[in-house]
Amino acid sequence: MKKILLRACLLLACATINAQVTYTLDTLTNVDSLIAPLNKESFTSGVLYDRVVPIANLTSFNTATNNVSSLPHFEQALYELYRAAKKNQI
């Protein structure tokens, strides 16, 4: 009985150790490869907002109903613009 319990514990420990392996996915590299065929002459600012996930939702900001920002929203928007500009200073 002790051998069975010991084997079961070792099996669960091995399964737990293997479950902790994570893989990083560089989404910006994947997005860059997908948007490579775009005509870059259509935008001259150097910022392509579609490169990032729009959590701050800047495309619908500054309307009559959505015209007030908070510090967390501003920081998120600034971070998104920074990443959309390929980490160049904007």
C-alpha contacts under 8 A as a table, 3 or more apart, distances in Angstrom:
res1	aa1	res2	aa2	distance
1	M	4	I	5.21
1	M	5	L	6.27
2	K	5	L	5.10
2	K	6	L	6.00
3	K	6	L	5.03
3	K	7	R	6.06
4	I	7	R	5.15
4	I	8	A	6.12
5	L	8	A	5.07
5	L	9	C	6.19
6	L	9	C	5.15
6	L	10	L	6.20
7	R	10	L	5.08
7	R	11	L	6.04
8	A	11	L	5.06
8	A	12	L	6.19
9	C	12	L	5.14
9	C	13	A	6.09
10	L	13	A	4.99
10	L	14	C	6.14
11	L	14	C	5.19
11	L	15	A	6.19
12	L	15	A	5.02
12	L	16	T	6.10
13	A	16	T	5.08
13	A	17	I	6.20
14	C	17	I	5.12
14	C	18	N	6.24
15	A	18	N	5.22
15	A	19	A	6.14
16	T	19	A	5.04
16	T	20	Q	6.60
17	I	20	Q	5.49
17	I	21	V	7.45
18	N	21	V	5.78
26	D	29	T	5.59
26	D	30	N	6.60
27	T	30	N	4.99
27	T	31	V	6.02
28	L	31	V	4.98
28	L	32	D	5.96
28	L	51	R	6.84
28	L	52	V	7.49
29	T	32	D	5.04
29	T	33	S	6.27
30	N	33	S	5.22
30	N	34	L	6.37
31	V	34	L	5.02
31	V	35	I	6.19
31	V	51	R	6.26
32	D	35	I	5.24
32	D	36	A	5.89
32	D	51	R	7.40
33	S	36	A	5.27
34	L	37	P	7.34
35	I	38	L	5.52
39	N	42	S	6.13
40	K	43	F	6.04
40	K	44	T	7.67
41	E	44	T	6.41
43	F	46	G	6.73
43	F	47	V	7.72
43	F	48	L	7.69
44	T	47	V	7.97
46	G	85	A	5.96
47	V	81	L	7.10
47	V	84	A	5.43
47	V	85	A	4.39
47	V	86	K	7.72
48	L	51	R	5.88
48	L	84	A	5.43
48	L	85	A	6.58
49	Y	52	V	6.13
49	Y	54	P	7.70
49	Y	80	E	7.66
49	Y	81	L	6.84
49	Y	84	A	5.23
49	Y	85	A	7.95
50	D	53	V	7.24
50	D	54	P	7.70
50	D	84	A	7.36
51	R	83	R	7.83
51	R	84	A	5.51
52	V	80	E	6.47
52	V	83	R	6.91
52	V	84	A	5.97
53	V	80	E	7.80
54	P	57	N	5.03
54	P	58	L	7.12
54	P	80	E	7.26
55	I	76	Q	7.47
55	I	77	A	7.94
56	A	73	H	6.11
56	A	74	F	7.99
56	A	76	Q	5.97
56	A	77	A	5.30
56	A	80	E	7.74
57	N	60	S	6.01
57	N	61	F	6.65
57	N	77	A	7.95
58	L	61	F	4.91
58	L	77	A	6.98
60	S	63	T	6.87
60	S	66	N	7.60
61	F	66	N	5.67
61	F	67	N	6.35
62	N	65	T	7.91
62	N	66	N	5.62
62	N	67	N	4.46
62	N	68	V	7.68
63	T	66	N	5.05
63	T	67	N	5.65
64	A	67	N	6.27
69	S	73	H	6.00
69	S	74	F	6.42
70	S	73	H	5.19
70	S	74	F	6.07
71	L	74	F	5.05
71	L	75	E	6.11
72	P	75	E	5.12
72	P	76	Q	6.11
73	H	76	Q	5.12
73	H	77	A	6.06
74	F	77	A	5.05
74	F	78	L	6.07
75	E	78	L	5.09
75	E	79	Y	6.10
76	Q	79	Y	5.08
76	Q	80	E	6.12
77	A	80	E	5.09
77	A	81	L	6.20
78	L	81	L	5.15
78	L	82	Y	6.11
79	Y	82	Y	4.98
79	Y	83	R	6.21
80	E	83	R	5.17
80	E	84	A	5.94
81	L	84	A	4.90
81	L	85	A	6.08
81	L	90	I	7.69
82	Y	85	A	5.25
82	Y	86	K	6.67
82	Y	87	K	5.08
82	Y	88	N	6.47
82	Y	89	Q	6.74
82	Y	90	I	6.67
83	R	86	K	5.10
83	R	87	K	4.99
83	R	88	N	7.90
84	A	87	K	7.14
85	A	88	N	5.59
85	A	89	Q	7.68
85	A	90	I	7.28
